[in-house]
Amino acid sequence: MLVVSIAAKALQYLHKLGIVHRDLKPANILLDKHLRPHLADFGLAEYKIDLKQVSTENWKSSGKPTGGFHKKNMVGTLIYMAPEVLRKEIHTEKSDVYSFGISANELLTGVVPYTDLRAEAQAHTVLEMNYTEQQLTAAVVSEGLRPVLAGLESGASASLLSLIQRCWDADPENRPSFADIVVELALILESEDRVKEGEAGFSESLVSHENLDIANMQSYQESINWFTHGKDFSERTSLPSNAASTWIDSPNDPSSYHPVLSWGSFSTCGRRETMEDTHFLIPQMCNQKNIHLFGIFDGHRGAAAAEFCAGALPGFLQNLGSLISPSHALLEAFVKTDLAFRNELDSLRKSKGVIQKDWHPGCTAITALIVENKLFVANAGDCRTILCRAGHPYALSRDHVASCLEERERVIDAGCQVKWQVDTWRVGHAALQVTRSIGDDDLKPAVTAEPEITETILSAEDEYLVMASDGLWDVMKNSDVVNIIRDTVKEPGMCSKRLATEAVERGSNDNITVIVVFLCSVSTAERIY
């Protein structure tokens, strides 16, 4: 909600200056390291006065489309474009309002527009003509098709949902201005704050009693900020910020290969009701330009473990730079994160029954650490990382699932039962499919948090990495991923989104998180703008 409000204020300011953004979408709302949102990418922005000089009569597409059509004519990303723009009319401030409504709804639902079960039409951008963009355009313009509106279960108020619907009204005259939107959002935020204050007081009175019912217990445990808990744990053992610099052997060696990195990510809850994936992108870790860290955590039995890991694991890893090697540091970071999370759960259980004793959340985890020209991938669970080398995919991790004979035997040898249930092998009474994870304290030590680690020397043949949660790999082969990226504009954020959207279309029933890291520079002709 706060992101939506700040984006609205940024657009209000832009419109006051007489500028129309023309490409508003979640991918162009960036978060800084303090998670504060910033409106970005003004490559297609124009002054209103300049747009008025373009009439319907002289409108034409010129030049090769690069993420849209030519800058002075039809531009943008198809699924966020207003009906009047799709009709080749002039882009106005109210067209930005339409895009804002679509984007706000996506932020609430976590679902890419038109990728839910209801919609048949699929599209990515105007550039990607392999999809039925004509069907989608006709449906949006003539039939009033809109994304499925977020429900009250998303936490959005009825007032906010009503505002979103007015923003994407077919008639631009019926859409509010950003001045009106900012005022309405301020009132909605104020109303929500009052409600939260009332709920907080009610929760405190509940906790003061010994006998908490399960519904209230669940509500309380969801209010815990697990990311902050994880970050606090890792900071308690902090070392000098340049500790990881000991991993660099010869930072000034001109003869060694140095990859040129660009990265992007996309995540969606897909067909699930809740989002349990969490990820991070930490370029230049420890302020070292040659050290980069990327990670994905796929939660199960709740999002707590994934959120905790996202806060704790980077800090633990950063503070282990004085160890023998990056591989050793990754191993220790996984183990320390697992121990810290389970200790925190145990502590909260003993604190007046704050959380249920039979609640045992966990998450799978995968990280990619790039130190100069060396790539270290640490995996515990069924997330996966592949490397595209000379156009071919190479798996850098192995799925840790009970259907793998070697993993199944390891779990059985550790004293845990494995049974065939429903459609596959599953571990213990929790019927967990994965055999390694962080958390899952009811299945330790059989379901270990110790990762398998691979080390790869990068070369000029290496094109990009793809890291993803199992929501992608359930419906795609490694070769499918490479083929899709081959046909997508070479921008990592767009590639990530294209893969996730394709996975939803292919029927993935899980949360989906994708990180794409290009390891070499790409031609500007292949970029969006």
Secondary structure, 3 states (H helix, E strand, C coil): CHHHHHHHHHHHHHHHCCEECCCCCHHHEEECCCCCEEECCCCCCEEHHHHCCCCCCCCCCCCCCCCCCCCCCCCCCHHHCCHHHHCCCCCCHHHHHHHHHHHHHHHHHCCCCCCCCCCCCCCCCCCCCCCCHHHHHHHHHHCCCCCCCCCHHHCCCHHHHHHHHHHCCCCHHHCCCHHHHHHHHHHHHHHHHHHHHHHHHHHHHHHCCCCCCHHHHHHHHHCCCHHHHHHHHHHCCCCCCCHHHHHCCCCCCCCCCCCCCEEEEEEECCCCCCCCEEEEEECCHHHCCCEEEEEEEEEECCCHHHHHHHHHHHHHHHCCCCCCCHHHHHHHHHHHHHHHHHHHHHHHHHCCCCCCCCCCCEEEEEEEEEECCEEEEEEECCCEEEEEECCEEEECCCCCECCCHHHHHHHHHCCCCEEEECCEEEECCCCECECECEECHHHCCCCECCCEEEEEECCCCEEEEEEECHHHHCCCCHHHHHHHHHCCCCCHHHHHHHHHHHHHHCCCCCCEEEEEEECCCCCHHHCCC
